[in-house]
Every structure is written in structure tokens, then in C-alpha cells.
């Protein structure tokens, strides 16, 4: 039972840590794909939610 609880605790820690990490490096697509070849226009004129 202790091993199971420890596994749950580690899984929760890894999930929260990953969510925080990925949330910190996430960018809007208009900023991430800002090259001339990417067809991402003004965020107000496509399906993106304004952020």
C-alpha cells in the first residue's frame, strides 16, 4: 500500500511539474510561426482566441 501511495504522489508531482513547464514555454501561434512561409495572419482574423 505504501508503494502505491508513493507512486500516486510521484505521478501527481510529475504531472503538475510538466504542466507548469509546458505552460511556461507555450507561445501563441502568431509568435511561434512568424516566418514568411507560415500563413499565420493577425490573430483577430483567424480562428485563434485572442490572448
MODELLER restraints for C-alpha pairs under 7 A, 6 or more apart:
rsr = mdl.restraints
at = mdl.atoms
rsr.add(forms.Gaussian(group=physical.xy_distance, feature=features.Distance(at['CA:30:A'], at['CA:40:A']), mean=5.79, stdev=0.5))
rsr.add(forms.Gaussian(group=physical.xy_distance, feature=features.Distance(at['CA:30:A'], at['CA:41:A']), mean=6.92, stdev=0.5))
rsr.add(forms.Gaussian(group=physical.xy_distance, feature=features.Distance(at['CA:30:A'], at['CA:43:A']), mean=6.65, stdev=0.5))
rsr.add(forms.Gaussian(group=physical.xy_distance, feature=features.Distance(at['CA:43:A'], at['CA:50:A']), mean=6.40, stdev=0.5))
rsr.add(forms.Gaussian(group=physical.xy_distance, feature=features.Distance(at['CA:44:A'], at['CA:50:A']), mean=6.65, stdev=0.5))
